Amino acid sequence: MTDLAIVNTRCANLASVVFAFERLGVAPLVTADPTALRAAGRVLLPGVGTAGAAMRELERLGLPGVLRELTQPVLGICLGMQLLTRESEESARNGLNQPGLGVIDAPTRRMEVGGLTLPHMGWNRLEVTRPSPLLEGLDGAYVYYVHSYAVPVGAATLAQTGYGQPFSAVLGQGNFYGAQFHPERSGPAGARLLQNFLNLNPQASEAQG
């Protein structure tokens, strides 16, 4: 059994994510094999591109059902976090939002930032709103973002960031977690988040409240 499997979505920049874990002394398995994903101690879901393209690739690989049924800690990063939610306004068609995996009970919306520019790109500050082992040592840390869609602050929010208005920077519900920023591009703070994820108790889960 591997301690960490990274879902090979074929549309994510996997090399930088793999390298970030290798710097922590971990050699992750990059795979789309359902048996390997179920057996892994932890699973990471990366993502770049659009919600529609990423979900179509997961469906082509036969993975949505597999991912929904995982019981070990799962972390979605960047678009991967948004894929964990119920739906996304990105890739909406005929007035219907793009369905997500639905393991975190929240929507993904296009950001409303007033006169600020989109995408939200660059370094911004984390504000921890609910204590979690995933965020140990990260309150007030600066992390790197590139996104135009975000999850509104809600019951699953563990940390938020402000850009025009607050949005969810980190989510947690049950054994599923999400980070909107790019930990692999966020220096020591990003490395700390990934190490915290590796340190999670495999039986640990986030309760909504």
CORMO-V934306 format. One record per backbone hydrogen bond with DSSP energy under -1.0 kcal/mol. NH is the residue of the N-H (numbers start at 1). CO is the residue of the C=O. E is the energy in kcal/mol with one decimal. If there is no record, write none. Layout:
{{NH:CO:E} {NH:CO:E}}
This chain:
{{5:42:-2.3} {6:29:-3.0} {7:44:-2.7} {8:31:-2.0} {9:7:-1.5} {14:12:-1.7} {18:14:-2.9} {19:15:-2.4} {20:16:-1.7} {21:17:-1.6} {22:18:-2.3} {23:19:-2.1} {25:22:-1.7} {26:21:-2.2} {29:4:-2.4} {31:6:-2.3} {37:33:-2.3} {38:34:-2.5} {39:35:-1.6} {40:36:-1.1} {41:2:-2.4} {43:73:-2.2} {44:5:-2.6} {45:75:-2.9} {54:50:-2.3} {55:51:-2.6} {56:52:-2.2} {57:53:-1.9} {58:54:-2.3} {59:55:-2.6} {60:56:-2.4} {61:57:-1.9} {62:59:-1.1} {63:58:-2.7} {67:63:-2.9} {68:64:-2.2} {69:65:-1.3} {70:67:-1.1} {74:175:-2.6} {75:43:-2.4} {76:177:-2.6} {77:45:-2.1} {78:179:-2.7} {79:47:-1.3} {80:77:-2.3} {81:78:-1.0} {82:78:-1.2} {83:79:-2.1} {84:81:-1.2} {85:82:-1.3} {86:106:-2.4} {88:98:-2.2} {89:108:-1.9} {92:89:-1.5} {93:96:-2.4} {96:93:-2.3} {98:88:-2.5} {100:86:-3.0} {101:83:-3.3} {102:85:-2.0} {103:84:-1.1} {104:84:-2.1} {106:104:-2.2} {108:87:-2.3} {109:150:-3.2} {111:148:-2.7} {116:113:-2.0} {120:147:-3.0} {122:145:-2.6} {124:143:-2.3} {126:141:-3.0} {127:160:-2.3} {129:158:-2.3} {130:158:-1.9} {135:132:-1.7} {136:133:-1.2} {138:135:-2.1} {140:126:-2.1} {141:138:-2.3} {143:124:-2.8} {145:122:-2.8} {147:120:-1.7} {150:109:-3.0} {157:154:-1.6} {158:170:-3.2} {159:170:-1.6} {160:127:-2.5} {161:167:-2.0} {163:165:-1.8} {165:163:-1.2} {167:161:-2.4} {168:151:-3.2} {169:159:-2.6} {170:159:-1.9} {171:178:-2.6} {172:156:-2.4} {173:176:-2.9} {174:206:-3.2} {176:173:-2.2} {177:74:-2.9} {178:171:-2.0} {179:76:-2.6} {180:169:-2.8} {182:144:-2.9} {185:182:-1.5} {186:183:-1.3} {190:186:-1.3} {191:187:-2.3} {192:188:-2.2} {193:189:-2.1} {194:190:-2.2} {195:191:-2.4} {196:192:-2.8} {197:193:-2.2} {198:194:-2.1} {199:195:-1.6} {200:197:-1.0} {204:201:-2.4} {206:174:-3.7}}
